[in-house]
Amino acid sequence: MKIRLAISGAGFIADIHAKAVHAHKKDCEIVALVVIFPEVSRIFVSKFNIPKRYTDLEALLKDGEVDALIIGTPNFLHAPQSIAALHAGVAVMVEKPMAMNSQEAQMMLDTSK
């Protein structure tokens, strides 16, 4: 059974993660992308053959069709997106820095427990 991954963000680091996932196609697949900019989203899903795209994380999490989320968005979004995904029972891989400050990082850790 493959791990169903989603990626939040479509910048440089998201591209690196998508390439890494494609290198391990037998174990995992990217099933969704979350990006607010339609043209950026269109290009990214086309490049990596991603079947679903969303403009907000809540819609992705509501659908419940992913096992894990790779967060490659701007730093200020890391904590809120991680916490939302963790509350939805979705595993998280967050890009560095983990959070904007130690309080956000602690909230993320507490939520993961």
N, CA, C and O atoms as CSV, one atom per row, in Angstrom:
chain,resi,resn,atom,element,x,y,z
A,1,MET,N,N,0.838,-1.184,0.000
A,1,MET,CA,C,0.000,0.000,0.000
A,1,MET,C,C,0.882,1.248,0.000
A,1,MET,O,O,1.792,1.376,0.820
A,2,LYS,N,N,0.611,2.143,-0.905
A,2,LYS,CA,C,1.400,3.377,-1.004
A,2,LYS,C,C,0.934,4.420,0.009
A,2,LYS,O,O,-0.246,4.494,0.354
A,3,ILE,N,N,1.885,5.217,0.472
A,3,ILE,CA,C,1.566,6.360,1.321
A,3,ILE,C,C,1.053,7.463,0.413
A,3,ILE,O,O,1.702,7.828,-0.567
A,4,ARG,N,N,-0.121,7.994,0.748
A,4,ARG,CA,C,-0.727,9.070,-0.044
A,4,ARG,C,C,-0.293,10.416,0.549
A,4,ARG,O,O,-0.670,10.769,1.667
A,5,LEU,N,N,0.497,11.148,-0.212
A,5,LEU,CA,C,1.059,12.413,0.244
A,5,LEU,C,C,0.384,13.597,-0.416
A,5,LEU,O,O,-0.080,13.519,-1.554
A,6,ALA,N,N,0.337,14.695,0.320
A,6,ALA,CA,C,-0.044,15.989,-0.242
A,6,ALA,C,C,1.112,16.932,0.031
A,6,ALA,O,O,1.874,16.749,0.980
A,7,ILE,N,N,1.227,17.934,-0.809
A,7,ILE,CA,C,2.241,18.969,-0.605
A,7,ILE,C,C,1.530,20.300,-0.493
A,7,ILE,O,O,0.656,20.623,-1.298
A,8,SER,N,N,1.910,21.065,0.508
A,8,SER,CA,C,1.406,22.421,0.655
A,8,SER,C,C,2.532,23.365,0.244
A,8,SER,O,O,3.590,23.402,0.872
A,9,GLY,N,N,2.288,24.119,-0.812
A,9,GLY,CA,C,3.301,25.003,-1.370
A,9,GLY,C,C,3.811,24.455,-2.692
A,9,GLY,O,O,3.733,23.254,-2.950
A,10,ALA,N,N,4.333,25.346,-3.524
A,10,ALA,CA,C,4.836,24.919,-4.831
A,10,ALA,C,C,6.099,25.674,-5.218
A,10,ALA,O,O,6.365,25.900,-6.398
A,11,GLY,N,N,6.859,26.053,-4.226
A,11,GLY,CA,C,8.101,26.767,-4.483
A,11,GLY,C,C,9.274,25.825,-4.641
A,11,GLY,O,O,9.102,24.632,-4.895
A,12,PHE,N,N,10.461,26.368,-4.488
A,12,PHE,CA,C,11.704,25.628,-4.683
A,12,PHE,C,C,11.762,24.351,-3.848
A,12,PHE,O,O,12.056,23.275,-4.370
A,13,ILE,N,N,11.480,24.475,-2.546
A,13,ILE,CA,C,11.628,23.314,-1.669
A,13,ILE,C,C,10.543,22.283,-1.935
A,13,ILE,O,O,10.801,21.084,-1.828
A,14,ALA,N,N,9.346,22.715,-2.275
A,14,ALA,CA,C,8.275,21.769,-2.618
A,14,ALA,C,C,8.667,20.970,-3.860
A,14,ALA,O,O,8.379,19.777,-3.954
A,15,ASP,N,N,9.313,21.622,-4.794
A,15,ASP,CA,C,9.789,20.961,-6.000
A,15,ASP,C,C,10.806,19.872,-5.651
A,15,ASP,O,O,10.767,18.780,-6.218
A,16,ILE,N,N,11.697,20.163,-4.738
A,16,ILE,CA,C,12.703,19.188,-4.293
A,16,ILE,C,C,12.012,17.976,-3.658
A,16,ILE,O,O,12.369,16.834,-3.947
A,17,HIS,N,N,11.034,18.226,-2.802
A,17,HIS,CA,C,10.319,17.126,-2.158
A,17,HIS,C,C,9.530,16.303,-3.180
A,17,HIS,O,O,9.495,15.076,-3.093
A,18,ALA,N,N,8.911,16.963,-4.130
A,18,ALA,CA,C,8.152,16.241,-5.154
A,18,ALA,C,C,9.068,15.336,-5.973
A,18,ALA,O,O,8.694,14.209,-6.298
A,19,LYS,N,N,10.241,15.809,-6.303
A,19,LYS,CA,C,11.215,14.976,-7.030
A,19,LYS,C,C,11.631,13.769,-6.187
A,19,LYS,O,O,11.781,12.665,-6.710
A,20,ALA,N,N,11.814,13.979,-4.900
A,20,ALA,CA,C,12.196,12.879,-4.010
A,20,ALA,C,C,11.081,11.838,-3.931
A,20,ALA,O,O,11.350,10.637,-3.940
A,21,VAL,N,N,9.847,12.287,-3.853
A,21,VAL,CA,C,8.721,11.352,-3.815
A,21,VAL,C,C,8.663,10.546,-5.101
A,21,VAL,O,O,8.460,9.332,-5.069
A,22,HIS,N,N,8.840,11.210,-6.220
A,22,HIS,CA,C,8.808,10.508,-7.508
A,22,HIS,C,C,9.929,9.473,-7.631
A,22,HIS,O,O,9.798,8.497,-8.370
A,23,ALA,N,N,11.006,9.685,-6.921
A,23,ALA,CA,C,12.101,8.716,-6.945
A,23,ALA,C,C,11.746,7.452,-6.154
A,23,ALA,O,O,12.431,6.434,-6.260
A,24,HIS,N,N,10.675,7.525,-5.363
A,24,HIS,CA,C,10.249,6.393,-4.538
A,24,HIS,C,C,8.800,6.039,-4.844
A,24,HIS,O,O,8.006,5.807,-3.932
A,25,LYS,N,N,8.461,5.998,-6.113
A,25,LYS,CA,C,7.075,5.793,-6.543
A,25,LYS,C,C,6.440,4.502,-6.030
A,25,LYS,O,O,5.223,4.444,-5.855
A,26,LYS,N,N,7.228,3.490,-5.791
A,26,LYS,CA,C,6.624,2.235,-5.336
A,26,LYS,C,C,6.131,2.326,-3.897
A,26,LYS,O,O,5.281,1.534,-3.489
A,27,ASP,N,N,6.645,3.269,-3.129
A,27,ASP,CA,C,6.276,3.399,-1.724
A,27,ASP,C,C,5.285,4.522,-1.426
A,27,ASP,O,O,4.522,4.444,-0.464
A,28,CYS,N,N,5.301,5.555,-2.247
A,28,CYS,CA,C,4.449,6.707,-1.966
A,28,CYS,C,C,4.087,7.429,-3.260
A,28,CYS,O,O,4.728,7.259,-4.297
A,29,GLU,N,N,3.039,8.240,-3.159
A,29,GLU,CA,C,2.605,9.016,-4.316
A,29,GLU,C,C,2.041,10.353,-3.853
A,29,GLU,O,O,1.462,10.451,-2.771
A,30,ILE,N,N,2.210,11.363,-4.666
A,30,ILE,CA,C,1.630,12.671,-4.378
A,30,ILE,C,C,0.232,12.667,-4.972
A,30,ILE,O,O,0.064,12.523,-6.183
A,31,VAL,N,N,-0.766,12.825,-4.119
A,31,VAL,CA,C,-2.148,12.773,-4.576
A,31,VAL,C,C,-2.827,14.135,-4.585
A,31,VAL,O,O,-3.908,14.289,-5.153
A,32,ALA,N,N,-2.189,15.135,-3.950
A,32,ALA,CA,C,-2.820,16.457,-3.893
A,32,ALA,C,C,-1.781,17.552,-3.655
A,32,ALA,O,O,-0.702,17.324,-3.108
A,33,LEU,N,N,-2.161,18.740,-4.091
A,33,LEU,CA,C,-1.338,19.940,-3.901
A,33,LEU,C,C,-2.222,21.034,-3.330
A,33,LEU,O,O,-3.369,21.197,-3.745
A,34,VAL,N,N,-1.686,21.780,-2.379
A,34,VAL,CA,C,-2.390,22.934,-1.821
A,34,VAL,C,C,-1.584,24.183,-2.149
A,34,VAL,O,O,-0.477,24.368,-1.645
A,35,VAL,N,N,-2.147,25.037,-2.997
A,35,VAL,CA,C,-1.512,26.296,-3.392
A,35,VAL,C,C,-2.627,27.302,-3.678
A,35,VAL,O,O,-3.622,26.959,-4.316
A,36,ILE,N,N,-2.468,28.526,-3.216
A,36,ILE,CA,C,-3.521,29.524,-3.412
A,36,ILE,C,C,-3.493,30.175,-4.799
A,36,ILE,O,O,-4.485,30.769,-5.221
A,37,PHE,N,N,-2.383,30.069,-5.497
A,37,PHE,CA,C,-2.255,30.724,-6.796
A,37,PHE,C,C,-2.577,29.748,-7.922
A,37,PHE,O,O,-1.823,28.797,-8.129
A,38,PRO,N,N,-3.667,29.949,-8.652
A,38,PRO,CA,C,-4.104,28.984,-9.676
A,38,PRO,C,C,-3.059,28.664,-10.739
A,38,PRO,O,O,-2.899,27.495,-11.091
A,39,GLU,N,N,-2.355,29.638,-11.255
A,39,GLU,CA,C,-1.395,29.376,-12.323
A,39,GLU,C,C,-0.197,28.577,-11.805
A,39,GLU,O,O,0.282,27.665,-12.479
A,40,VAL,N,N,0.277,28.914,-10.626
A,40,VAL,CA,C,1.380,28.171,-10.015
A,40,VAL,C,C,0.940,26.729,-9.776
A,40,VAL,O,O,1.689,25.791,-10.047
A,41,SER,N,N,-0.266,26.565,-9.272
A,41,SER,CA,C,-0.808,25.236,-9.017
A,41,SER,C,C,-0.920,24.434,-10.306
A,41,SER,O,O,-0.535,23.265,-10.341
A,42,ARG,N,N,-1.435,25.040,-11.351
A,42,ARG,CA,C,-1.608,24.355,-12.634
A,42,ARG,C,C,-0.279,23.826,-13.154
A,42,ARG,O,O,-0.194,22.685,-13.607
A,43,ILE,N,N,0.743,24.646,-13.090
A,43,ILE,CA,C,2.072,24.257,-13.582
A,43,ILE,C,C,2.640,23.109,-12.744
A,43,ILE,O,O,3.165,22.144,-13.299
A,44,PHE,N,N,2.541,23.203,-11.416
A,44,PHE,CA,C,3.115,22.196,-10.524
A,44,PHE,C,C,2.414,20.846,-10.682
A,44,PHE,O,O,3.079,19.814,-10.773
A,45,VAL,N,N,1.075,20.842,-10.715
A,45,VAL,CA,C,0.373,19.559,-10.846
A,45,VAL,C,C,0.641,18.920,-12.202
A,45,VAL,O,O,0.684,17.696,-12.321
A,46,SER,N,N,0.817,19.744,-13.209
A,46,SER,CA,C,1.138,19.219,-14.536
A,46,SER,C,C,2.537,18.595,-14.547
A,46,SER,O,O,2.741,17.514,-15.099
A,47,LYS,N,N,3.483,19.282,-13.938
A,47,LYS,CA,C,4.868,18.814,-13.906
A,47,LYS,C,C,5.003,17.469,-13.193
A,47,LYS,O,O,5.788,16.618,-13.610
A,48,PHE,N,N,4.234,17.279,-12.111
A,48,PHE,CA,C,4.373,16.079,-11.296
A,48,PHE,C,C,3.172,15.128,-11.391
A,48,PHE,O,O,3.083,14.157,-10.639
A,49,ASN,N,N,2.267,15.410,-12.305
A,49,ASN,CA,C,1.102,14.545,-12.528
A,49,ASN,C,C,0.327,14.301,-11.230
A,49,ASN,O,O,0.079,13.157,-10.849
A,50,ILE,N,N,-0.044,15.374,-10.571
A,50,ILE,CA,C,-0.771,15.311,-9.301
A,50,ILE,C,C,-2.267,15.423,-9.603
A,50,ILE,O,O,-2.692,16.386,-10.241
A,51,PRO,N,N,-3.062,14.467,-9.161
A,51,PRO,CA,C,-4.467,14.439,-9.558
A,51,PRO,C,C,-5.381,15.510,-8.952
A,51,PRO,O,O,-6.337,15.935,-9.600
A,52,LYS,N,N,-5.101,15.951,-7.721
A,52,LYS,CA,C,-5.997,16.916,-7.078
A,52,LYS,C,C,-5.226,18.156,-6.650
A,52,LYS,O,O,-4.051,18.102,-6.285
A,53,ARG,N,N,-5.937,19.273,-6.712
A,53,ARG,CA,C,-5.341,20.510,-6.200
A,53,ARG,C,C,-6.389,21.291,-5.429
A,53,ARG,O,O,-7.578,21.269,-5.746
A,54,TYR,N,N,-5.914,21.974,-4.420
A,54,TYR,CA,C,-6.763,22.731,-3.510
A,54,TYR,C,C,-6.182,24.121,-3.331
A,54,TYR,O,O,-4.977,24.329,-3.477
A,55,THR,N,N,-7.055,25.072,-3.011
A,55,THR,CA,C,-6.582,26.426,-2.722
A,55,THR,C,C,-6.470,26.674,-1.224
A,55,THR,O,O,-5.905,27.682,-0.801
A,56,ASP,N,N,-7.009,25.754,-0.415
A,56,ASP,CA,C,-6.828,25.905,1.027
A,56,ASP,C,C,-6.703,24.536,1.686
A,56,ASP,O,O,-7.272,23.546,1.227
A,57,LEU,N,N,-5.954,24.513,2.755
A,57,LEU,CA,C,-5.641,23.279,3.460
A,57,LEU,C,C,-6.880,22.638,4.070
A,57,LEU,O,O,-6.990,21.412,4.098
A,58,GLU,N,N,-7.806,23.445,4.554
A,58,GLU,CA,C,-9.001,22.907,5.196
A,58,GLU,C,C,-9.781,22.003,4.244
A,58,GLU,O,O,-10.292,20.964,4.663
A,59,ALA,N,N,-9.877,22.379,2.987
A,59,ALA,CA,C,-10.599,21.563,2.005
A,59,ALA,C,C,-9.900,20.212,1.808
A,59,ALA,O,O,-10.555,19.173,1.735
A,60,LEU,N,N,-8.592,20.237,1.724
A,60,LEU,CA,C,-7.829,18.986,1.598
A,60,LEU,C,C,-8.085,18.091,2.798
A,60,LEU,O,O,-8.384,16.907,2.641
A,61,LEU,N,N,-7.970,18.647,3.987
A,61,LEU,CA,C,-8.138,17.855,5.199
A,61,LEU,C,C,-9.568,17.342,5.345
A,61,LEU,O,O,-9.782,16.239,5.849
A,62,LYS,N,N,-10.525,18.117,4.918
A,62,LYS,CA,C,-11.928,17.698,4.974
A,62,LYS,C,C,-12.167,16.476,4.088
A,62,LYS,O,O,-12.932,15.586,4.459
A,63,ASP,N,N,-11.521,16.425,2.925
A,63,ASP,CA,C,-11.666,15.280,2.028
A,63,ASP,C,C,-11.096,14.007,2.642
A,63,ASP,O,O,-11.581,12.912,2.359
A,64,GLY,N,N,-10.069,14.141,3.481
A,64,GLY,CA,C,-9.521,13.005,4.210
A,64,GLY,C,C,-8.870,11.931,3.363
A,64,GLY,O,O,-8.876,10.761,3.745
A,65,GLU,N,N,-8.318,12.294,2.242
A,65,GLU,CA,C,-7.751,11.301,1.333
A,65,GLU,C,C,-6.228,11.258,1.327
A,65,GLU,O,O,-5.626,10.726,0.394
A,66,VAL,N,N,-5.596,11.818,2.369
A,66,VAL,CA,C,-4.131,11.798,2.430
A,66,VAL,C,C,-3.671,11.217,3.763
A,66,VAL,O,O,-4.344,11.335,4.787
A,67,ASP,N,N,-2.502,10.588,3.711
A,67,ASP,CA,C,-1.900,10.019,4.910
A,67,ASP,C,C,-0.908,10.981,5.555
A,67,ASP,O,O,-0.728,10.982,6.773
A,68,ALA,N,N,-0.268,11.800,4.721
A,68,ALA,CA,C,0.779,12.689,5.215
A,68,ALA,C,C,0.824,13.964,4.386
A,68,ALA,O,O,0.421,13.986,3.223
A,69,LEU,N,N,1.317,15.013,5.004
A,69,LEU,CA,C,1.414,16.325,4.365
A,69,LEU,C,C,2.844,16.834,4.464
A,69,LEU,O,O,3.432,16.870,5.545
A,70,ILE,N,N,3.388,17.223,3.332
A,70,ILE,CA,C,4.688,17.885,3.291
A,70,ILE,C,C,4.413,19.379,3.258
A,70,ILE,O,O,3.753,19.865,2.341
A,71,ILE,N,N,4.909,20.109,4.243
A,71,ILE,CA,C,4.659,21.550,4.328
A,71,ILE,C,C,5.897,22.287,3.848
A,71,ILE,O,O,6.945,22.278,4.494
A,72,GLY,N,N,5.746,22.925,2.695
A,72,GLY,CA,C,6.829,23.694,2.092
A,72,GLY,C,C,6.384,25.107,1.779
A,72,GLY,O,O,6.745,25.674,0.747
A,73,THR,N,N,5.604,25.661,2.672
A,73,THR,CA,C,5.070,27.009,2.517
A,73,THR,C,C,5.975,28.012,3.240
A,73,THR,O,O,6.946,27.616,3.884
A,74,PRO,N,N,5.660,29.315,3.136
A,74,PRO,CA,C,6.431,30.295,3.902
A,74,PRO,C,C,6.393,29.966,5.405
A,74,PRO,O,O,5.421,29.406,5.912
A,75,ASN,N,N,7.452,30.322,6.080
A,75,ASN,CA,C,7.653,29.952,7.486
A,75,ASN,C,C,6.484,30.281,8.400
A,75,ASN,O,O,6.181,29.505,9.305
A,76,PHE,N,N,5.822,31.407,8.187
A,76,PHE,CA,C,4.740,31.805,9.091
A,76,PHE,C,C,3.537,30.872,9.007
A,76,PHE,O,O,2.664,30.910,9.874
A,77,LEU,N,N,3.482,30.038,7.976
A,77,LEU,CA,C,2.374,29.084,7.826
A,77,LEU,C,C,2.699,27.699,8.398
A,77,LEU,O,O,1.801,26.866,8.518
A,78,HIS,N,N,3.936,27.442,8.744
A,78,HIS,CA,C,4.329,26.114,9.201
A,78,HIS,C,C,3.527,25.640,10.413
A,78,HIS,O,O,2.978,24.538,10.392
A,79,ALA,N,N,3.451,26.444,11.455
A,79,ALA,CA,C,2.741,26.021,12.671
A,79,ALA,C,C,1.248,25.843,12.427
A,79,ALA,O,O,0.716,24.778,12.741
A,80,PRO,N,N,0.544,26.836,11.880
A,80,PRO,CA,C,-0.902,26.626,11.716
A,80,PRO,C,C,-1.248,25.466,10.785
A,80,PRO,O,O,-2.210,24.739,11.033
A,81,GLN,N,N,-0.481,25.288,9.728
A,81,GLN,CA,C,-0.771,24.171,8.823
A,81,GLN,C,C,-0.437,22.837,9.476
A,81,GLN,O,O,-1.182,21.871,9.312
A,82,SER,N,N,0.652,22.765,10.205
A,82,SER,CA,C,1.017,21.528,10.898
A,82,SER,C,C,-0.036,21.154,11.929
A,82,SER,O,O,-0.474,20.005,11.993
A,83,ILE,N,N,-0.431,22.109,12.719
A,83,ILE,CA,C,-1.416,21.849,13.773
A,83,ILE,C,C,-2.748,21.407,13.173
A,83,ILE,O,O,-3.372,20.475,13.680
A,84,ALA,N,N,-3.187,22.056,12.114
A,84,ALA,CA,C,-4.449,21.670,11.456
A,84,ALA,C,C,-4.365,20.241,10.930
A,84,ALA,O,O,-5.294,19.454,11.115
A,85,ALA,N,N,-3.263,19.904,10.279
A,85,ALA,CA,C,-3.099,18.554,9.732
A,85,ALA,C,C,-3.040,17.518,10.854
A,85,ALA,O,O,-3.670,16.465,10.762
A,86,LEU,N,N,-2.301,17.811,11.891
A,86,LEU,CA,C,-2.198,16.870,13.009
A,86,LEU,C,C,-3.553,16.639,13.665
A,86,LEU,O,O,-3.875,15.506,14.022
A,87,HIS,N,N,-4.347,17.683,13.829
A,87,HIS,CA,C,-5.695,17.531,14.386
A,87,HIS,C,C,-6.565,16.657,13.494
A,87,HIS,O,O,-7.470,15.980,13.981
A,88,ALA,N,N,-6.298,16.666,12.200
A,88,ALA,CA,C,-7.061,15.846,11.249
A,88,ALA,C,C,-6.522,14.420,11.149
A,88,ALA,O,O,-7.041,13.614,10.376
A,89,GLY,N,N,-5.483,14.103,11.926
A,89,GLY,CA,C,-4.914,12.763,11.912
A,89,GLY,C,C,-3.950,12.516,10.768
A,89,GLY,O,O,-3.668,11.369,10.423
A,90,VAL,N,N,-3.445,13.593,10.179
A,90,VAL,CA,C,-2.516,13.496,9.056
A,90,VAL,C,C,-1.097,13.720,9.572
A,90,VAL,O,O,-0.831,14.695,10.274
A,91,ALA,N,N,-0.196,12.817,9.222
A,91,ALA,CA,C,1.209,12.978,9.596
A,91,ALA,C,C,1.788,14.187,8.866
A,91,ALA,O,O,1.331,14.546,7.781
A,92,VAL,N,N,2.784,14.801,9.465
A,92,VAL,CA,C,3.347,16.040,8.928
A,92,VAL,C,C,4.856,15.946,8.794
A,92,VAL,O,O,5.544,15.432,9.676
A,93,MET,N,N,5.360,16.452,7.675
A,93,MET,CA,C,6.782,16.680,7.493
A,93,MET,C,C,6.886,18.174,7.182
A,93,MET,O,O,6.461,18.630,6.120
A,94,VAL,N,N,7.443,18.910,8.101
A,94,VAL,CA,C,7.501,20.358,7.938
A,94,VAL,C,C,8.928,20.800,7.626
A,94,VAL,O,O,9.892,20.327,8.227
A,95,GLU,N,N,9.031,21.706,6.686
A,95,GLU,CA,C,10.321,22.245,6.278
A,95,GLU,C,C,10.861,23.137,7.400
A,95,GLU,O,O,10.094,23.609,8.239
A,96,LYS,N,N,12.160,23.365,7.417
A,96,LYS,CA,C,12.759,24.221,8.438
A,96,LYS,C,C,12.668,25.681,8.023
A,96,LYS,O,O,12.649,25.974,6.828
A,97,PRO,N,N,12.612,26.589,8.958
A,97,PRO,CA,C,12.501,26.347,10.387
A,97,PRO,C,C,11.117,25.790,10.721
A,97,PRO,O,O,10.131,26.072,10.039
A,98,MET,N,N,11.074,25.021,11.752
A,98,MET,CA,C,9.836,24.361,12.152
A,98,MET,C,C,8.722,25.374,12.411
A,98,MET,O,O,7.578,25.167,12.005
A,99,ALA,N,N,9.059,26.452,13.077
A,99,ALA,CA,C,8.072,27.451,13.477
A,99,ALA,C,C,8.747,28.815,13.567
A,99,ALA,O,O,9.960,28.943,13.405
A,100,MET,N,N,7.936,29.814,13.825
A,100,MET,CA,C,8.462,31.174,13.918
A,100,MET,C,C,9.107,31.458,15.272
A,100,MET,O,O,9.942,32.353,15.397
A,101,ASN,N,N,8.710,30.684,16.283
A,101,ASN,CA,C,9.267,30.890,17.618
A,101,ASN,C,C,9.079,29.619,18.448
A,101,ASN,O,O,8.450,28.663,17.994
A,102,SER,N,N,9.616,29.613,19.644
A,102,SER,CA,C,9.557,28.400,20.475
A,102,SER,C,C,8.139,28.081,20.941
A,102,SER,O,O,7.809,26.914,21.153
A,103,GLN,N,N,7.295,29.103,21.104
A,103,GLN,CA,C,5.918,28.852,21.524
A,103,GLN,C,C,5.156,28.088,20.437
A,103,GLN,O,O,4.434,27.137,20.735
A,104,GLU,N,N,5.316,28.502,19.183
A,104,GLU,CA,C,4.674,27.786,18.081
A,104,GLU,C,C,5.210,26.357,17.984
A,104,GLU,O,O,4.443,25.413,17.795
A,105,ALA,N,N,6.499,26.208,18.111
A,105,ALA,CA,C,7.108,24.882,18.036
A,105,ALA,C,C,6.568,23.984,19.139
A,105,ALA,O,O,6.296,22.807,18.902
A,106,GLN,N,N,6.412,24.521,20.332
A,106,GLN,CA,C,5.875,23.728,21.450
A,106,GLN,C,C,4.431,23.332,21.176
A,106,GLN,O,O,4.038,22.202,21.466
A,107,MET,N,N,3.635,24.243,20.623
A,107,MET,CA,C,2.248,23.896,20.270
A,107,MET,C,C,2.210,22.775,19.238
A,107,MET,O,O,1.365,21.884,19.320
A,108,MET,N,N,3.114,22.814,18.275
A,108,MET,CA,C,3.187,21.762,17.264
A,108,MET,C,C,3.540,20.421,17.912
A,108,MET,O,O,2.924,19.396,17.619
A,109,LEU,N,N,4.532,20.446,18.788
A,109,LEU,CA,C,4.936,19.210,19.474
A,109,LEU,C,C,3.819,18.667,20.359
A,109,LEU,O,O,3.562,17.463,20.377
A,110,ASP,N,N,3.162,19.551,21.087
A,110,ASP,CA,C,2.058,19.126,21.963
A,110,ASP,C,C,0.931,18.518,21.135
A,110,ASP,O,O,0.358,17.504,21.534
A,111,THR,N,N,0.609,19.105,20.013
A,111,THR,CA,C,-0.446,18.595,19.140
A,111,THR,C,C,-0.080,17.231,18.577
A,111,THR,O,O,-0.943,16.367,18.422
A,112,SER,N,N,1.194,17.035,18.273
A,112,SER,CA,C,1.627,15.761,17.698
A,112,SER,C,C,1.528,14.605,18.699
A,112,SER,O,O,1.440,13.444,18.301
A,113,LYS,N,N,1.543,14.917,19.969
A,113,LYS,CA,C,1.455,13.878,21.001
A,113,LYS,C,C,0.033,13.418,21.153
A,113,LYS,O,O,-0.249,12.545,21.974
